[in-house]
């Protein structure tokens, strides 16, 4: 124990009382009980966004002949629905046809267009 001087009287007081120690322990226990609850809540939220719906999809390829004035973006726009991102379709076309540069398409070229179908 430490000795503290209060004016002229010497007093002996513990650094912290038993009551404050037990309240700290209770606080820590409450905090530790809260961690699993937060983890379960986080897993529940992530589970609803990560798990895909039950519909199955598959890709087929359609052949497309490039016309004058066509760009990859205009072709991708023709094959994209409102819910899909056109950038994803452009990337699929580039990948399916091994194009190194998206501007290297010319009239008469044949492109394979990956089209997604749902069951």
Rosetta blueprint (number, residue, H / E / L):
1 X L
2 X E
3 X E
4 X E
5 X E
6 X E
7 X L
8 X L
9 X E
10 X E
11 X E
12 X E
13 X E
14 X L
15 X L
16 X L
17 X L
18 X H
19 X H
20 X H
21 X H
22 X H
23 X H
24 X H
25 X H
26 X H
27 X H
28 X H
29 X H
30 X H
31 X H
32 X H
33 X H
34 X H
35 X H
36 X H
37 X H
38 X H
39 X H
40 X H
41 X H
42 X H
43 X H
44 X H
45 X H
46 X H
47 X H
48 X H
49 X H
50 X H
51 X L
52 X L
53 X L
54 X L
55 X L
56 X L
57 X E
58 X E
59 X E
60 X E
61 X E
62 X E
63 X E
64 X E
65 X E
66 X L
67 X L
68 X L
69 X L
70 X L
71 X L
72 X H
73 X H
74 X H
75 X H
76 X H
77 X H
78 X H
79 X H
80 X L
81 X L
82 X L
83 X L
84 X L
85 X L
86 X H
87 X H
88 X H
89 X H
90 X H
91 X H
92 X H
93 X H
94 X H
95 X H
96 X H
97 X L
98 X L
99 X L
100 X L
101 X L
102 X L
103 X L
104 X L
105 X L
106 X L
107 X L
108 X L
109 X L
110 X E
111 X E
112 X E
113 X E
114 X E
115 X E
116 X E
117 X E
118 X E
119 X L
